Amino acid sequence: METGLDIVDFWRMENGLIRENWVLVDLLHVYAQLSVDVFKRMRETTYACQPRS
């Protein structure tokens, strides 16, 4: 089992000070490590929301 966490961290500096910070976390990877199939849940939710005739 893979145990890493994929993240990307961006910093914007202005005049020597940190003005903004963005952190992107690969949540699909985190859910996969927890054995959660996000796409399966999305399909089930989408199907459940469809109007029935």
Secondary structure by P-SEA (a helix, b strand, c coil): cccbbbbbbbbbbccccccbbbbbbaaaaaaaaacccaaaaaaaaaaaacccc
